[in-house]
């Protein structure tokens, strides 16, 4: 039977991150894979962006990932485990309407590569997946879905420039990529940001979301 531990925590509060890690180790007595998947996004232009949004976005999307990874190192060293960060292709594609989110994901990509280099001597691999548009709740939270805007139309717009077709990726596509990077099949891979995007990175910049 699979044992699941749910810890409710505001990742903008450092003590909560420590508590979540401690409870995990106390429950399972080991750590094999750390998946940093927390993320927030808010649609704001350069002119309308608020510094509060900057702080919140970087706290959750970057600082929390760094802190979790830092706390995980001694446990992952014992198991020769690995870290997988969930980034986004927006870290590589300029998108002015979600500027803080894209900046945070670019920082996460840099962190992935730097951590991979720094932790290699401990036998810890660090990789990332960079999805394209995926139908998750973050789209609703970001403001992409507003009164009078049909989410199906938003997803269609966001996916229309993907070379493999205008069908957005599914959650399972991202899960499969994570499982691969976490597995022994990827034992020689570290410092890689695997795009799960139906070729979207090849299409270049995106000037707007909706």
C-alpha positions in Angstrom: 0.0 0.0 0.0 1.3 3.5 -0.9 1.6 5.7 2.1 0.8 9.4 1.5 1.7 12.3 3.8 -0.1 15.6 3.3 1.4 18.7 4.9 -0.5 22.0 4.6 2.1 24.8 4.5 2.5 28.4 3.2 5.8 28.2 1.4 6.4 31.9 1.8 7.1 31.1 5.5 10.5 29.4 6.0 9.5 27.6 9.2 6.8 25.8 7.2 9.4 24.5 4.8 11.5 23.1 7.6 8.4 21.6 9.2 7.3 19.9 5.9 10.8 18.4 5.5 11.0 17.2 9.1 7.6 15.6 9.0 8.5 13.8 5.8 11.7 12.3 7.2 9.9 11.4 10.5 7.2 9.6 8.5 9.3 7.8 5.9 12.8 7.8 7.5 14.4 8.5 4.1 14.1 10.6 1.0 14.8 9.3 -2.5 13.4 12.0 -4.8 12.5 15.7 -4.2 10.1 17.2 -6.7 9.9 20.9 -6.3 6.5 21.5 -7.9 5.0 24.5 -6.0 4.3 27.6 -8.1 2.3 30.8 -8.3 1.6 33.0 -11.3 -0.2 36.3 -11.7 -0.9 38.1 -14.9 0.6 41.6 -14.8 2.1 43.9 -17.3 5.3 45.8 -16.8 3.2 48.9 -16.0 0.7 47.2 -13.6 3.1 44.8 -11.8 3.2 45.2 -8.0 6.3 44.5 -5.9 4.2 42.4 -3.6 3.6 40.0 -6.5 7.4 40.0 -7.2 8.1 39.0 -3.6 5.4 36.3 -3.5 6.3 34.8 -6.8 10.0 34.5 -6.0 9.4 33.3 -2.5 7.3 30.3 -3.8 8.8 29.7 -7.2 12.5 30.1 -6.3 13.4 30.5 -2.7 11.2 27.7 -1.4 12.7 25.3 -4.1 16.2 26.3 -3.0 15.4 25.9 0.7 13.8 22.5 0.2 16.8 21.3 -1.8 19.2 22.6 0.8 17.4 20.7 3.5 17.1 17.5 1.4 20.8 17.3 0.6 21.9 15.2 3.6 19.0 12.8 3.1 19.5 12.4 -0.7 23.2 11.9 -0.2 22.4 8.8 1.8 20.1 7.3 -0.8 21.9 8.7 -3.9 18.6 10.3 -4.7 17.8 13.2 -7.0 16.0 16.5 -7.3 13.5 17.5 -10.0 12.4 21.1 -10.4 9.2 21.9 -12.2 10.1 24.9 -14.3 8.4 26.3 -17.5 9.3 27.2 -21.0 8.4 30.8 -20.0 11.8 30.9 -18.5 13.1 30.8 -22.1 10.3 32.6 -23.9 9.8 36.3 -23.1 6.1 36.8 -22.1 5.5 40.3 -20.9 2.1 39.6 -19.4 3.5 37.1 -16.8 6.9 38.8 -16.4 7.5 37.8 -12.8 6.6 34.2 -13.4 8.9 34.0 -16.4 11.8 35.6 -14.4 11.3 33.1 -11.6 11.4 30.2 -14.0 14.5 31.5 -15.6 16.1 31.7 -12.2 14.9 28.1 -11.5 16.6 26.9 -14.6 19.9 28.5 -13.5 19.5 27.0 -10.0 19.0 23.6 -11.5 22.2 23.7 -13.5 24.2 25.2 -10.6 22.9 22.8 -8.0 23.6 19.8 -10.4 27.2 20.9 -10.6 27.5 21.6 -6.9 25.9 18.3 -5.8 27.5 16.0 -8.3 30.3 15.0 -6.0 27.7 13.8 -3.5 26.1 11.6 -6.1 22.9 13.7 -6.2 21.4 14.4 -9.7 19.4 17.7 -10.2 17.2 18.1 -13.3 14.1 20.0 -14.3 11.1 19.7 -16.5 9.9 22.7 -18.5 6.3 22.2 -19.6 4.4 24.3 -22.1 0.8 25.2 -21.4 -0.9 22.6 -19.3 -4.5 22.8 -18.1 -4.0 23.1 -14.3 -5.5 25.4 -11.7 -2.6 27.8 -12.0 -4.2 29.2 -15.1 -7.3 30.1 -13.1 -5.3 31.6 -10.3 -3.1 33.6 -12.6 -6.1 35.6 -14.0 -5.9 33.9 -17.5 -9.5 32.9 -16.9 -11.5 36.1 -16.4 -15.2 36.8 -16.7 -16.2 36.6 -20.3 -13.1 34.5 -21.2 -13.7 30.8 -22.0 -10.8 28.6 -20.6 -11.1 26.4 -23.6 -10.4 29.4 -25.9 -7.5 30.4 -23.7 -5.9 27.0 -23.9 -6.5 26.9 -27.7 -4.8 30.3 -28.0 -1.8 29.3 -25.9 -1.3 26.0 -27.8 -1.8 27.2 -31.3 1.9 27.8 -32.1 3.1 24.4 -31.0 4.8 22.7 -34.0 3.4 19.3 -33.1 -0.1 20.7 -33.2 -2.5 22.9 -31.3 -3.2 20.4 -28.5 -1.8 21.3 -25.2 0.1 18.9 -23.2 -1.6 16.8 -20.5 -0.7 16.5 -16.8 0.4 12.9 -17.5 3.0 14.1 -20.0 4.7 16.1 -17.3 4.4 13.2 -14.8 6.0 10.8 -17.3 8.9 13.2 -17.8 9.4 13.5 -14.0 9.2 9.7 -13.5 11.9 9.3 -16.2 14.3 11.8 -14.7 13.7 10.3 -11.3 14.4 6.8 -12.4 17.6 4.8 -12.9 17.0 5.1 -16.6 18.2 8.7 -16.3 21.2 7.8 -14.1 23.6 9.6 -16.4 21.5 12.8 -16.7 22.0 15.8 -14.5 21.7 19.6 -15.0 19.2 19.1 -17.8 16.0 21.0 -18.3 13.7 18.7 -20.3 11.2 20.7 -22.4 7.7 19.0 -22.4 6.2 21.4 -24.9 5.3 19.8 -28.3 8.1 21.9 -29.8 6.8 25.2 -28.5 10.3 26.5 -27.6 11.1 26.4 -31.3 8.3 28.9 -32.1 9.9 31.9 -30.3 8.6 34.7 -28.1 4.9 35.1 -27.1 3.8 38.7 -26.7 0.6 38.0 -24.8 -1.4 35.3 -23.1 -4.9 36.4 -23.9 
